[in-house]
């Protein structure tokens, strides 16, 4: 929690007592079409090959997220 952007009573999260951080995640179905494509002609602001991210959620992914929101 010491990198948390939240301000807590009594100072930063690092200085506060009894702080608990939690997180949730859902499984992502692995798909061949998902991936990162690097450009052979374009560069980013670091002069590295520009990346294009291909990512889509499947029906199973949406069903998993819906089930998680009901919990």
PDB file of N, H, CA, C and O in Angstrom:
ATOM      1  N   UNK A   1       0.818  -1.204   0.000  1.00  0.00           N
ATOM      2  CA  UNK A   1       0.000   0.000   0.000  1.00  0.00           C
ATOM      3  C   UNK A   1       0.857   1.261   0.000  1.00  0.00           C
ATOM      4  O   UNK A   1       0.316   2.361  -0.115  1.00  0.00           O
ATOM      5  N   UNK A   2       2.174   1.136   0.125  1.00  0.00           N
ATOM      6  H   UNK A   2       2.613   0.242   0.218  1.00  0.00           H
ATOM      7  CA  UNK A   2       2.989   2.346   0.150  1.00  0.00           C
ATOM      8  C   UNK A   2       3.013   3.062  -1.199  1.00  0.00           C
ATOM      9  O   UNK A   2       3.469   4.203  -1.271  1.00  0.00           O
ATOM     10  N   UNK A   3       2.538   2.428  -2.262  1.00  0.00           N
ATOM     11  H   UNK A   3       2.168   1.501  -2.203  1.00  0.00           H
ATOM     12  CA  UNK A   3       2.455   3.108  -3.560  1.00  0.00           C
ATOM     13  C   UNK A   3       1.009   3.469  -3.905  1.00  0.00           C
ATOM     14  O   UNK A   3       0.720   3.878  -5.030  1.00  0.00           O
ATOM     15  N   UNK A   4       0.113   3.317  -2.948  1.00  0.00           N
ATOM     16  H   UNK A   4       0.348   2.984  -2.035  1.00  0.00           H
ATOM     17  CA  UNK A   4      -1.289   3.624  -3.173  1.00  0.00           C
ATOM     18  C   UNK A   4      -1.493   5.123  -3.395  1.00  0.00           C
ATOM     19  O   UNK A   4      -0.891   5.937  -2.695  1.00  0.00           O
ATOM     20  N   UNK A   5      -2.335   5.494  -4.360  1.00  0.00           N
ATOM     21  H   UNK A   5      -2.825   4.833  -4.929  1.00  0.00           H
ATOM     22  CA  UNK A   5      -2.620   6.911  -4.569  1.00  0.00           C
ATOM     23  C   UNK A   5      -3.613   7.464  -3.539  1.00  0.00           C
ATOM     24  O   UNK A   5      -3.863   8.669  -3.506  1.00  0.00           O
ATOM     25  N   UNK A   6      -4.173   6.601  -2.709  1.00  0.00           N
ATOM     26  H   UNK A   6      -3.971   5.622  -2.736  1.00  0.00           H
ATOM     27  CA  UNK A   6      -5.166   7.040  -1.728  1.00  0.00           C
ATOM     28  C   UNK A   6      -4.501   7.719  -0.545  1.00  0.00           C
ATOM     29  O   UNK A   6      -3.484   7.251  -0.032  1.00  0.00           O
ATOM     30  N   UNK A   7      -5.089   8.831  -0.120  1.00  0.00           N
ATOM     31  H   UNK A   7      -5.915   9.211  -0.537  1.00  0.00           H
ATOM     32  CA  UNK A   7      -4.614   9.507   1.078  1.00  0.00           C
ATOM     33  C   UNK A   7      -5.376   8.948   2.278  1.00  0.00           C
ATOM     34  O   UNK A   7      -6.605   8.885   2.262  1.00  0.00           O
ATOM     35  N   UNK A   8      -4.659   8.549   3.298  1.00  0.00           N
ATOM     36  H   UNK A   8      -3.661   8.600   3.311  1.00  0.00           H
ATOM     37  CA  UNK A   8      -5.277   7.990   4.493  1.00  0.00           C
ATOM     38  C   UNK A   8      -5.138   8.966   5.651  1.00  0.00           C
ATOM     39  O   UNK A   8      -4.207   9.771   5.687  1.00  0.00           O
ATOM     40  N   UNK A   9      -6.071   8.893   6.600  1.00  0.00           N
ATOM     41  H   UNK A   9      -6.827   8.239   6.571  1.00  0.00           H
ATOM     42  CA  UNK A   9      -5.958   9.725   7.805  1.00  0.00           C
ATOM     43  C   UNK A   9      -4.649   9.390   8.504  1.00  0.00           C
ATOM     44  O   UNK A   9      -4.303   8.219   8.659  1.00  0.00           O
ATOM     45  N   UNK A  10      -3.941  10.396   8.914  1.00  0.00           N
ATOM     46  H   UNK A  10      -4.222  11.347   8.788  1.00  0.00           H
ATOM     47  CA  UNK A  10      -2.700  10.167   9.636  1.00  0.00           C
ATOM     48  C   UNK A  10      -1.476  10.107   8.740  1.00  0.00           C
ATOM     49  O   UNK A  10      -0.401   9.734   9.209  1.00  0.00           O
ATOM     50  N   UNK A  11      -1.602  10.460   7.474  1.00  0.00           N
ATOM     51  H   UNK A  11      -2.475  10.763   7.094  1.00  0.00           H
ATOM     52  CA  UNK A  11      -0.425  10.490   6.602  1.00  0.00           C
ATOM     53  C   UNK A  11      -0.554   9.552   5.427  1.00  0.00           C
ATOM     54  O   UNK A  11      -1.650   9.261   4.949  1.00  0.00           O
ATOM     55  N   UNK A  12       0.584   9.091   4.979  1.00  0.00           N
ATOM     56  H   UNK A  12       1.474   9.328   5.367  1.00  0.00           H
ATOM     57  CA  UNK A  12       0.607   8.210   3.817  1.00  0.00           C
ATOM     58  C   UNK A  12       0.242   6.790   4.224  1.00  0.00           C
ATOM     59  O   UNK A  12       0.218   6.465   5.412  1.00  0.00           O
ATOM     60  N   UNK A  13      -0.038   5.959   3.255  1.00  0.00           N
ATOM     61  H   UNK A  13      -0.019   6.223   2.291  1.00  0.00           H
ATOM     62  CA  UNK A  13      -0.371   4.567   3.534  1.00  0.00           C
ATOM     63  C   UNK A  13       0.787   3.875   4.238  1.00  0.00           C
ATOM     64  O   UNK A  13       0.564   2.982   5.056  1.00  0.00           O
ATOM     65  N   UNK A  14       2.034   4.276   3.931  1.00  0.00           N
ATOM     66  H   UNK A  14       2.215   5.001   3.267  1.00  0.00           H
ATOM     67  CA  UNK A  14       3.202   3.666   4.558  1.00  0.00           C
ATOM     68  C   UNK A  14       3.255   3.978   6.052  1.00  0.00           C
ATOM     69  O   UNK A  14       3.715   3.151   6.839  1.00  0.00           O
ATOM     70  N   UNK A  15       2.789   5.163   6.450  1.00  0.00           N
ATOM     71  H   UNK A  15       2.415   5.835   5.810  1.00  0.00           H
ATOM     72  CA  UNK A  15       2.825   5.576   7.851  1.00  0.00           C
ATOM     73  C   UNK A  15       1.625   5.081   8.645  1.00  0.00           C
ATOM     74  O   UNK A  15       1.698   4.988   9.871  1.00  0.00           O
ATOM     75  N   UNK A  16       0.521   4.761   7.974  1.00  0.00           N
ATOM     76  H   UNK A  16       0.462   4.837   6.978  1.00  0.00           H
ATOM     77  CA  UNK A  16      -0.711   4.356   8.661  1.00  0.00           C
ATOM     78  C   UNK A  16      -0.594   2.936   9.199  1.00  0.00           C
ATOM     79  O   UNK A  16       0.189   2.137   8.686  1.00  0.00           O
ATOM     80  N   UNK A  17      -1.360   2.627  10.219  1.00  0.00           N
ATOM     81  H   UNK A  17      -1.996   3.276  10.636  1.00  0.00           H
ATOM     82  CA  UNK A  17      -1.383   1.291  10.820  1.00  0.00           C
ATOM     83  C   UNK A  17      -2.615   0.545  10.327  1.00  0.00           C
ATOM     84  O   UNK A  17      -3.646   1.156  10.046  1.00  0.00           O
ATOM     85  N   UNK A  18      -2.507  -0.759  10.224  1.00  0.00           N
ATOM     86  H   UNK A  18      -1.669  -1.255  10.452  1.00  0.00           H
ATOM     87  CA  UNK A  18      -3.624  -1.649   9.923  1.00  0.00           C
ATOM     88  C   UNK A  18      -4.284  -1.344   8.577  1.00  0.00           C
ATOM     89  O   UNK A  18      -5.506  -1.227   8.486  1.00  0.00           O
ATOM     90  N   UNK A  19      -3.473  -1.221   7.555  1.00  0.00           N
ATOM     91  H   UNK A  19      -2.481  -1.316   7.629  1.00  0.00           H
ATOM     92  CA  UNK A  19      -3.989  -0.997   6.210  1.00  0.00           C
ATOM     93  C   UNK A  19      -3.949  -2.331   5.469  1.00  0.00           C
ATOM     94  O   UNK A  19      -2.923  -3.010   5.453  1.00  0.00           O
ATOM     95  N   UNK A  20      -5.070  -2.697   4.860  1.00  0.00           N
ATOM     96  H   UNK A  20      -5.903  -2.145   4.873  1.00  0.00           H
ATOM     97  CA  UNK A  20      -5.146  -3.931   4.090  1.00  0.00           C
ATOM     98  C   UNK A  20      -5.577  -3.593   2.670  1.00  0.00           C
ATOM     99  O   UNK A  20      -6.568  -2.891   2.469  1.00  0.00           O
ATOM    100  N   UNK A  21      -4.846  -4.084   1.700  1.00  0.00           N
ATOM    101  H   UNK A  21      -4.040  -4.655   1.864  1.00  0.00           H
ATOM    102  CA  UNK A  21      -5.210  -3.888   0.303  1.00  0.00           C
ATOM    103  C   UNK A  21      -5.753  -5.194  -0.264  1.00  0.00           C
ATOM    104  O   UNK A  21      -5.214  -6.268   0.005  1.00  0.00           O
ATOM    105  N   UNK A  22      -6.801  -5.098  -1.034  1.00  0.00           N
ATOM    106  H   UNK A  22      -7.239  -4.226  -1.252  1.00  0.00           H
ATOM    107  CA  UNK A  22      -7.366  -6.285  -1.669  1.00  0.00           C
ATOM    108  C   UNK A  22      -7.538  -6.023  -3.162  1.00  0.00           C
ATOM    109  O   UNK A  22      -7.594  -4.875  -3.602  1.00  0.00           O
ATOM    110  N   UNK A  23      -7.620  -7.081  -3.913  1.00  0.00           N
ATOM    111  H   UNK A  23      -7.574  -8.013  -3.556  1.00  0.00           H
ATOM    112  CA  UNK A  23      -7.840  -6.957  -5.345  1.00  0.00           C
ATOM    113  C   UNK A  23      -8.564  -8.186  -5.859  1.00  0.00           C
ATOM    114  O   UNK A  23      -8.499  -9.261  -5.263  1.00  0.00           O
ATOM    115  N   UNK A  24      -9.245  -8.011  -6.959  1.00  0.00           N
ATOM    116  H   UNK A  24      -9.298  -7.137  -7.443  1.00  0.00           H
ATOM    117  CA  UNK A  24      -9.974  -9.104  -7.583  1.00  0.00           C
ATOM    118  C   UNK A  24      -9.536  -9.204  -9.035  1.00  0.00           C
ATOM    119  O   UNK A  24      -9.137  -8.213  -9.648  1.00  0.00           O
ATOM    120  N   UNK A  25      -9.613 -10.392  -9.567  1.00  0.00           N
ATOM    121  H   UNK A  25      -9.937 -11.197  -9.070  1.00  0.00           H
ATOM    122  CA  UNK A  25      -9.337 -10.560 -10.988  1.00  0.00           C
ATOM    123  C   UNK A  25     -10.173 -11.720 -11.517  1.00  0.00           C
ATOM    124  O   UNK A  25     -10.630 -12.571 -10.754  1.00  0.00           O
ATOM    125  N   UNK A  26     -10.362 -11.739 -12.804  1.00  0.00           N
ATOM    126  H   UNK A  26      -9.991 -11.047 -13.423  1.00  0.00           H
ATOM    127  CA  UNK A  26     -11.083 -12.818 -13.479  1.00  0.00           C
ATOM    128  C   UNK A  26     -10.129 -13.477 -14.462  1.00  0.00           C
ATOM    129  O   UNK A  26      -9.213 -12.845 -14.989  1.00  0.00           O
ATOM    130  N   UNK A  27     -10.360 -14.732 -14.690  1.00  0.00           N
ATOM    131  H   UNK A  27     -11.104 -15.246 -14.262  1.00  0.00           H
ATOM    132  CA  UNK A  27      -9.548 -15.464 -15.644  1.00  0.00           C
ATOM    133  C   UNK A  27      -9.834 -14.966 -17.063  1.00  0.00           C
ATOM    134  O   UNK A  27     -10.987 -14.716 -17.413  1.00  0.00           O
ATOM    135  N   UNK A  28      -8.793 -14.824 -17.873  1.00  0.00           N
ATOM    136  H   UNK A  28      -7.856 -15.026 -17.589  1.00  0.00           H
ATOM    137  CA  UNK A  28      -8.929 -14.432 -19.284  1.00  0.00           C
ATOM    138  C   UNK A  28      -8.680 -15.676 -20.119  1.00  0.00           C
ATOM    139  O   UNK A  28      -7.639 -16.321 -19.999  1.00  0.00           O
ATOM    140  N   UNK A  29      -9.642 -16.002 -20.961  1.00  0.00           N
ATOM    141  H   UNK A  29     -10.488 -15.477 -21.058  1.00  0.00           H
ATOM    142  CA  UNK A  29      -9.484 -17.136 -21.859  1.00  0.00           C
ATOM    143  C   UNK A  29      -8.344 -16.840 -22.842  1.00  0.00           C
ATOM    144  O   UNK A  29      -8.293 -15.759 -23.428  1.00  0.00           O
ATOM    145  N   UNK A  30      -7.449 -17.785 -23.017  1.00  0.00           N
ATOM    146  H   UNK A  30      -7.491 -18.664 -22.541  1.00  0.00           H
ATOM    147  CA  UNK A  30      -6.321 -17.602 -23.933  1.00  0.00           C
ATOM    148  C   UNK A  30      -6.812 -17.756 -25.364  1.00  0.00           C
ATOM    149  O   UNK A  30      -7.463 -18.742 -25.709  1.00  0.00           O
ATOM    150  N   UNK A  31      -6.488 -16.758 -26.200  1.00  0.00           N
ATOM    151  H   UNK A  31      -5.959 -15.957 -25.920  1.00  0.00           H
ATOM    152  CA  UNK A  31      -6.911 -16.770 -27.599  1.00  0.00           C
ATOM    153  C   UNK A  31      -5.699 -16.518 -28.489  1.00  0.00           C
ATOM    154  O   UNK A  31      -4.875 -15.652 -28.195  1.00  0.00           O
ATOM    155  N   UNK A  32      -5.594 -17.271 -29.568  1.00  0.00           N
ATOM    156  H   UNK A  32      -6.264 -17.975 -29.806  1.00  0.00           H
ATOM    157  CA  UNK A  32      -4.490 -17.115 -30.508  1.00  0.00           C
ATOM    158  C   UNK A  32      -4.461 -15.702 -31.088  1.00  0.00           C
ATOM    159  O   UNK A  32      -3.387 -15.157 -31.343  1.00  0.00           O
ATOM    160  N   UNK A  33      -5.633 -15.109 -31.296  1.00  0.00           N
ATOM    161  H   UNK A  33      -6.506 -15.551 -31.089  1.00  0.00           H
ATOM    162  CA  UNK A  33      -5.720 -13.783 -31.923  1.00  0.00           C
ATOM    163  C   UNK A  33      -5.206 -12.660 -31.019  1.00  0.00           C
ATOM    164  O   UNK A  33      -4.815 -11.605 -31.520  1.00  0.00           O
ATOM    165  N   UNK A  34      -5.198 -12.863 -29.705  1.00  0.00           N
ATOM    166  H   UNK A  34      -5.515 -13.719 -29.298  1.00  0.00           H
ATOM    167  CA  UNK A  34      -4.685 -11.848 -28.779  1.00  0.00           C
ATOM    168  C   UNK A  34      -3.161 -11.796 -28.887  1.00  0.00           C
ATOM    169  O   UNK A  34      -2.507 -12.830 -29.024  1.00  0.00           O
ATOM    170  N   UNK A  35      -2.613 -10.612 -28.825  1.00  0.00           N
ATOM    171  H   UNK A  35      -3.145  -9.772 -28.714  1.00  0.00           H
ATOM    172  CA  UNK A  35      -1.164 -10.508 -28.864  1.00  0.00           C
ATOM    173  C   UNK A  35      -0.692  -9.086 -29.081  1.00  0.00           C
ATOM    174  O   UNK A  35      -1.482  -8.142 -29.079  1.00  0.00           O
ATOM    175  N   UNK A  36       0.613  -8.952 -29.269  1.00  0.00           N
ATOM    176  H   UNK A  36       1.254  -9.719 -29.270  1.00  0.00           H
ATOM    177  CA  UNK A  36       1.247  -7.662 -29.513  1.00  0.00           C
ATOM    178  C   UNK A  36       1.919  -7.724 -30.881  1.00  0.00           C
ATOM    179  O   UNK A  36       2.651  -8.665 -31.188  1.00  0.00           O
ATOM    180  N   UNK A  37       1.660  -6.716 -31.685  1.00  0.00           N
ATOM    181  H   UNK A  37       1.065  -5.952 -31.436  1.00  0.00           H
ATOM    182  CA  UNK A  37       2.251  -6.628 -33.022  1.00  0.00           C
ATOM    183  C   UNK A  37       3.181  -5.418 -33.043  1.00  0.00           C
ATOM    184  O   UNK A  37       2.786  -4.322 -32.643  1.00  0.00           O
ATOM    185  N   UNK A  38       4.405  -5.613 -33.506  1.00  0.00           N
ATOM    186  H   UNK A  38       4.725  -6.503 -33.831  1.00  0.00           H
ATOM    187  CA  UNK A  38       5.381  -4.530 -33.572  1.00  0.00           C
ATOM    188  C   UNK A  38       5.462  -4.007 -35.008  1.00  0.00           C
ATOM    189  O   UNK A  38       5.599  -4.778 -35.958  1.00  0.00           O
ATOM    190  N   UNK A  39       5.376  -2.691 -35.145  1.00  0.00           N
ATOM    191  H   UNK A  39       5.265  -2.064 -34.374  1.00  0.00           H
ATOM    192  CA  UNK A  39       5.430  -2.065 -36.471  1.00  0.00           C
ATOM    193  C   UNK A  39       6.851  -2.128 -37.029  1.00  0.00           C
ATOM    194  O   UNK A  39       7.829  -1.963 -36.300  1.00  0.00           O
ATOM    195  N   UNK A  40       6.939  -2.367 -38.325  1.00  0.00           N
ATOM    196  H   UNK A  40       6.145  -2.500 -38.917  1.00  0.00           H
ATOM    197  CA  UNK A  40       8.242  -2.351 -38.997  1.00  0.00           C
ATOM    198  C   UNK A  40       8.579  -0.962 -39.534  1.00  0.00           C
ATOM    199  O   UNK A  40       9.703  -0.719 -39.973  1.00  0.00           O
ATOM    200  N   UNK A  41       7.599  -0.047 -39.499  1.00  0.00           N
ATOM    201  H   UNK A  41       6.686  -0.245 -39.142  1.00  0.00           H
ATOM    202  CA  UNK A  41       7.822   1.284 -40.077  1.00  0.00           C
ATOM    203  C   UNK A  41       7.638   2.427 -39.083  1.00  0.00           C
ATOM    204  O   UNK A  41       8.268   3.473 -39.244  1.00  0.00           O
ATOM    205  N   UNK A  42       6.795   2.264 -38.058  1.00  0.00           N
ATOM    206  H   UNK A  42       6.284   1.414 -37.927  1.00  0.00           H
ATOM    207  CA  UNK A  42       6.524   3.347 -37.105  1.00  0.00           C
ATOM    208  C   UNK A  42       7.300   3.142 -35.812  1.00  0.00           C
ATOM    209  O   UNK A  42       7.571   2.013 -35.404  1.00  0.00           O
ATOM    210  N   UNK A  43       7.658   4.275 -35.165  1.00  0.00           N
ATOM    211  H   UNK A  43       7.438   5.192 -35.497  1.00  0.00           H
ATOM    212  CA  UNK A  43       8.359   4.224 -33.887  1.00  0.00           C
ATOM    213  C   UNK A  43       7.571   4.981 -32.837  1.00  0.00           C
ATOM    214  O   UNK A  43       6.815   5.900 -33.154  1.00  0.00           O
ATOM    215  N   UNK A  44       7.755   4.584 -31.563  1.00  0.00           N
ATOM    216  H   UNK A  44       8.369   3.838 -31.305  1.00  0.00           H
ATOM    217  CA  UNK A  44       7.116   5.294 -30.455  1.00  0.00           C
ATOM    218  C   UNK A  44       8.017   6.446 -30.007  1.00  0.00           C
ATOM    219  O   UNK A  44       9.028   6.720 -30.654  1.00  0.00           O
ATOM    220  N   UNK A  45       7.669   7.121 -28.915  1.00  0.00           N
ATOM    221  H   UNK A  45       6.848   6.899 -28.389  1.00  0.00           H
ATOM    222  CA  UNK A  45       8.443   8.290 -28.464  1.00  0.00           C
ATOM    223  C   UNK A  45       9.805   7.911 -27.871  1.00  0.00           C
ATOM    224  O   UNK A  45      10.597   8.795 -27.547  1.00  0.00           O
ATOM    225  N   UNK A  46      10.090   6.610 -27.725  1.00  0.00           N
ATOM    226  H   UNK A  46       9.447   5.892 -27.988  1.00  0.00           H
ATOM    227  CA  UNK A  46      11.414   6.152 -27.281  1.00  0.00           C
ATOM    228  C   UNK A  46      12.235   5.621 -28.463  1.00  0.00           C
ATOM    229  O   UNK A  46      13.296   5.025 -28.273  1.00  0.00           O
ATOM    230  N   UNK A  47      11.736   5.842 -29.677  1.00  0.00           N
ATOM    231  H   UNK A  47      10.875   6.326 -29.832  1.00  0.00           H
ATOM    232  CA  UNK A  47      12.364   5.353 -30.910  1.00  0.00           C
ATOM    233  C   UNK A  47      12.391   3.829 -30.985  1.00  0.00           C
ATOM    234  O   UNK A  47      13.247   3.241 -31.646  1.00  0.00           O
ATOM    235  N   UNK A  48      11.454   3.211 -30.307  1.00  0.00           N
ATOM    236  H   UNK A  48      10.759   3.689 -29.770  1.00  0.00           H
ATOM    237  CA  UNK A  48      11.293   1.755 -30.367  1.00  0.00           C
ATOM    238  C   UNK A  48      10.159   1.451 -31.342  1.00  0.00           C
ATOM    239  O   UNK A  48       9.334   2.321 -31.620  1.00  0.00           O
ATOM    240  N   UNK A  49      10.110   0.208 -31.872  1.00  0.00           N
ATOM    241  H   UNK A  49      10.780  -0.499 -31.647  1.00  0.00           H
ATOM    242  CA  UNK A  49       8.996  -0.131 -32.769  1.00  0.00           C
ATOM    243  C   UNK A  49       7.650   0.075 -32.073  1.00  0.00           C
ATOM    244  O   UNK A  49       7.436  -0.392 -30.954  1.00  0.00           O
ATOM    245  N   UNK A  50       6.758   0.778 -32.751  1.00  0.00           N
ATOM    246  H   UNK A  50       6.932   1.157 -33.660  1.00  0.00           H
ATOM    247  CA  UNK A  50       5.437   1.047 -32.187  1.00  0.00           C
ATOM    248  C   UNK A  50       4.676  -0.265 -32.036  1.00  0.00           C
ATOM    249  O   UNK A  50       4.718  -1.127 -32.914  1.00  0.00           O
ATOM    250  N   UNK A  51       3.972  -0.402 -30.898  1.00  0.00           N
ATOM    251  H   UNK A  51       3.937   0.298 -30.185  1.00  0.00           H
ATOM    252  CA  UNK A  51       3.238  -1.629 -30.613  1.00  0.00           C
ATOM    253  C   UNK A  51       1.748  -1.435 -30.851  1.00  0.00           C
ATOM    254  O   UNK A  51       1.201  -0.355 -30.631  1.00  0.00           O
ATOM    255  N   UNK A  52       1.112  -2.491 -31.300  1.00  0.00           N
ATOM    256  H   UNK A  52       1.556  -3.369 -31.479  1.00  0.00           H
ATOM    257  CA  UNK A  52      -0.341  -2.534 -31.424  1.00  0.00           C
ATOM    258  C   UNK A  52      -0.792  -3.755 -30.629  1.00  0.00           C
ATOM    259  O   UNK A  52      -0.340  -4.872 -30.883  1.00  0.00           O
ATOM    260  N   UNK A  53      -1.678  -3.536 -29.674  1.00  0.00           N
ATOM    261  H   UNK A  53      -2.045  -2.628 -29.468  1.00  0.00           H
ATOM    262  CA  UNK A  53      -2.162  -4.622 -28.828  1.00  0.00           C
ATOM    263  C   UNK A  53      -3.497  -5.123 -29.363  1.00  0.00           C
ATOM    264  O   UNK A  53      -4.447  -4.357 -29.524  1.00  0.00           O
ATOM    265  N   UNK A  54      -3.548  -6.405 -29.631  1.00  0.00           N
ATOM    266  H   UNK A  54      -2.776  -7.027 -29.500  1.00  0.00           H
ATOM    267  CA  UNK A  54      -4.790  -7.051 -30.061  1.00  0.00           C
ATOM    268  C   UNK A  54      -5.320  -7.840 -28.869  1.00  0.00           C
ATOM    269  O   UNK A  54      -4.645  -8.727 -28.346  1.00  0.00           O
ATOM    270  N   UNK A  55      -6.532  -7.507 -28.450  1.00  0.00           N
ATOM    271  H   UNK A  55      -7.081  -6.787 -28.875  1.00  0.00           H
ATOM    272  CA  UNK A  55      -7.075  -8.098 -27.243  1.00  0.00           C
ATOM    273  C   UNK A  55      -8.589  -8.025 -27.321  1.00  0.00           C
ATOM    274  O   UNK A  55      -9.153  -6.955 -27.553  1.00  0.00           O
ATOM    275  N   UNK A  56      -9.237  -9.138 -27.132  1.00  0.00           N
ATOM    276  H   UNK A  56      -8.780 -10.007 -26.943  1.00  0.00           H
ATOM    277  CA  UNK A  56     -10.697  -9.154 -27.148  1.00  0.00           C
ATOM    278  C   UNK A  56     -11.200 -10.106 -26.065  1.00  0.00           C
ATOM    279  O   UNK A  56     -10.539 -11.086 -25.720  1.00  0.00           O
ATOM    280  N   UNK A  57     -12.367  -9.799 -25.546  1.00  0.00           N
ATOM    281  H   UNK A  57     -12.904  -9.003 -25.826  1.00  0.00           H
ATOM    282  CA  UNK A  57     -12.985 -10.662 -24.537  1.00  0.00           C
ATOM    283  C   UNK A  57     -13.953 -11.620 -25.215  1.00  0.00           C
ATOM    284  O   UNK A  57     -14.714 -11.230 -26.101  1.00  0.00           O
ATOM    285  N   UNK A  58     -13.915 -12.874 -24.789  1.00  0.00           N
ATOM    286  H   UNK A  58     -13.297 -13.190 -24.069  1.00  0.00           H
ATOM    287  CA  UNK A  58     -14.807 -13.888 -25.342  1.00  0.00           C
ATOM    288  C   UNK A  58     -16.100 -13.923 -24.522  1.00  0.00           C
ATOM    289  O   UNK A  58     -16.220 -13.256 -23.495  1.00  0.00           O
ATOM    290  N   UNK A  59     -17.046 -14.701 -24.993  1.00  0.00           N
ATOM    291  H   UNK A  59     -16.949 -15.242 -25.828  1.00  0.00           H
ATOM    292  CA  UNK A  59     -18.293 -14.875 -24.235  1.00  0.00           C
ATOM    293  C   UNK A  59     -17.996 -15.474 -22.863  1.00  0.00           C
ATOM    294  O   UNK A  59     -18.626 -15.104 -21.873  1.00  0.00           O
ATOM    295  N   UNK A  60     -17.037 -16.399 -22.803  1.00  0.00           N
ATOM    296  H   UNK A  60     -16.525 -16.700 -23.608  1.00  0.00           H
ATOM    297  CA  UNK A  60     -16.662 -17.000 -21.519  1.00  0.00           C
ATOM    298  C   UNK A  60     -16.064 -15.951 -20.576  1.00  0.00           C
ATOM    299  O   UNK A  60     -16.319 -15.982 -19.372  1.00  0.00           O
ATOM    300  N   UNK A  61     -15.269 -15.022 -21.122  1.00  0.00           N
ATOM    301  H   UNK A  61     -15.062 -14.997 -22.100  1.00  0.00           H
ATOM    302  CA  UNK A  61     -14.697 -13.942 -20.306  1.00  0.00           C
ATOM    303  C   UNK A  61     -15.810 -13.068 -19.728  1.00  0.00           C
ATOM    304  O   UNK A  61     -15.796 -12.740 -18.542  1.00  0.00           O
ATOM    305  N   UNK A  62     -16.765 -12.696 -20.565  1.00  0.00           N
ATOM    306  H   UNK A  62     -16.777 -12.962 -21.528  1.00  0.00           H
ATOM    307  CA  UNK A  62     -17.881 -11.871 -20.104  1.00  0.00           C
ATOM    308  C   UNK A  62     -18.708 -12.605 -19.053  1.00  0.00           C
ATOM    309  O   UNK A  62     -19.155 -11.994 -18.082  1.00  0.00           O
ATOM    310  N   UNK A  63     -18.916 -13.903 -19.236  1.00  0.00           N
ATOM    311  H   UNK A  63     -18.553 -14.399 -20.025  1.00  0.00           H
ATOM    312  CA  UNK A  63     -19.680 -14.700 -18.260  1.00  0.00           C
ATOM    313  C   UNK A  63     -18.928 -14.763 -16.930  1.00  0.00           C
ATOM    314  O   UNK A  63     -19.546 -14.678 -15.869  1.00  0.00           O
ATOM    315  N   UNK A  64     -17.620 -14.909 -16.974  1.00  0.00           N
ATOM    316  H   UNK A  64     -17.118 -14.978 -17.836  1.00  0.00           H
ATOM    317  CA  UNK A  64     -16.828 -14.928 -15.745  1.00  0.00           C
ATOM    318  C   UNK A  64     -16.876 -13.615 -15.001  1.00  0.00           C
ATOM    319  O   UNK A  64     -16.949 -13.599 -13.772  1.00  0.00           O
ATOM    320  N   UNK A  65     -16.836 -12.500 -15.738  1.00  0.00           N
ATOM    321  H   UNK A  65     -16.777 -12.514 -16.736  1.00  0.00           H
ATOM    322  CA  UNK A  65     -16.915 -11.190 -15.098  1.00  0.00           C
ATOM    323  C   UNK A  65     -18.299 -10.960 -14.492  1.00  0.00           C
ATOM    324  O   UNK A  65     -18.418 -10.404 -13.400  1.00  0.00           O
ATOM    325  N   UNK A  66     -19.333 -11.386 -15.197  1.00  0.00           N
ATOM    326  H   UNK A  66     -19.236 -11.838 -16.084  1.00  0.00           H
ATOM    327  CA  UNK A  66     -20.697 -11.243 -14.669  1.00  0.00           C
ATOM    328  C   UNK A  66     -20.870 -12.051 -13.393  1.00  0.00           C
ATOM    329  O   UNK A  66     -21.489 -11.591 -12.434  1.00  0.00           O
ATOM    330  N   UNK A  67     -20.319 -13.262 -13.389  1.00  0.00           N
ATOM    331  H   UNK A  67     -19.816 -13.636 -14.169  1.00  0.00           H
ATOM    332  CA  UNK A  67     -20.411 -14.107 -12.188  1.00  0.00           C
ATOM    333  C   UNK A  67     -19.649 -13.474 -11.022  1.00  0.00           C
ATOM    334  O   UNK A  67     -20.105 -13.528  -9.879  1.00  0.00           O
ATOM    335  N   UNK A  68     -18.492 -12.876 -11.309  1.00  0.00           N
ATOM    336  H   UNK A  68     -18.122 -12.832 -12.237  1.00  0.00           H
ATOM    337  CA  UNK A  68     -17.687 -12.245 -10.251  1.00  0.00           C
ATOM    338  C   UNK A  68     -18.399 -11.039  -9.651  1.00  0.00           C
ATOM    339  O   UNK A  68     -18.279 -10.776  -8.455  1.00  0.00           O
ATOM    340  N   UNK A  69     -19.146 -10.300 -10.484  1.00  0.00           N
ATOM    341  H   UNK A  69     -19.244 -10.514 -11.456  1.00  0.00           H
ATOM    342  CA  UNK A  69     -19.848  -9.114  -9.998  1.00  0.00           C
ATOM    343  C   UNK A  69     -21.045  -9.490  -9.128  1.00  0.00           C
ATOM    344  O   UNK A  69     -21.530  -8.677  -8.341  1.00  0.00           O
ATOM    345  N   UNK A  70     -21.510 -10.714  -9.273  1.00  0.00           N
ATOM    346  H   UNK A  70     -21.116 -11.375  -9.912  1.00  0.00           H
ATOM    347  CA  UNK A  70     -22.664 -11.175  -8.452  1.00  0.00           C
ATOM    348  C   UNK A  70     -22.222 -11.669  -7.093  1.00  0.00           C
ATOM    349  O   UNK A  70     -23.041 -11.790  -6.183  1.00  0.00           O
ATOM    350  N   UNK A  71     -20.929 -11.958  -6.938  1.00  0.00           N
ATOM    351  H   UNK A  71     -20.264 -11.859  -7.678  1.00  0.00           H
ATOM    352  CA  UNK A  71     -20.427 -12.512  -5.662  1.00  0.00           C
ATOM    353  C   UNK A  71     -20.402 -11.465  -4.593  1.00  0.00           C
ATOM    354  O   UNK A  71     -20.011 -11.749  -3.461  1.00  0.00           O
TER     355      UNK A  71
END
